[in-house]
Amino acid sequence: EAGVTQFPSHSVIEKGQTVTLRCDPISGHDNLYWYRRVMGKEIKFLLHFVKESKQDESGMPNNRFLAERTGGTYSTLKVQPAELEDSGVYFCASSQWVNTEAFFGQGTRLTVV
Amino acid sequence: AQTVTQSQPEMSVQEAETVTLSCTYDTSESNYYLFWYKQPPSRQMILVIRQEAYKQQNATENRFSVNFQKAAKSFSLKISDSQLGDTAMYFCAFMKPAQLTFGSGTQLTVLP
């Protein structure tokens, strides 16, 4: 069974540009989460989808971040325009139920220069 | 809001020995879940062990076990018979469905 996959694994962009991260959850997992780890800090929750609906987006830092999950399958996280402080590792995770183990992808390392 | 504290940024242990990673948390919730995740170098984060707060018995998974002290809000991870493959960043996490709150992590190095 395929795990959670994220694309790209690394991205280097200039300040002001747009970047779109993609996450493919485990098939059948209705719950999809985005987290990020900014250098030297804890991994922080960004948002939670149940199927295609945003259940909780309390962790989204500002309106430069837009997450979508059309059709309840894969999800994208777009940062537009990117700022230097957006650099970090963005993790995606999925779970079958909200109380069960979340399976993580390998993360996308975003560097904004 | 929940907080999770891992006070040991780095630890090392000799192969085959036992090591304990500490974790404390703060919450006003009564029902929750606690996890230890590990992230090996350049690899994805995987679940090591899980503990439901309503269970008094400490969780065990092969060489990994926890010491869960609910009143003290402590959740330490013991790794027995450490192996080179245990070298990783270990994260303690609290879950209030469906959001995980992570500690800052402990980098564990197993020495040959």
Interface residues (C-beta under 8 A of the other chain):
Chain A: G3 V4 N31 Y33 Y35 K41 E42 I43 K44 F45 H48 Q55 D56 G59 F91 S95 V98 N99 E101 A102 F103 F104 G105 Q106 G107
Chain B: V4 Y33 F35 Y37 R43 Q44 M45 I46 L47 R50 F91 M95 P97 A98 Q99 L100 T101 F102 G103 S104 G105
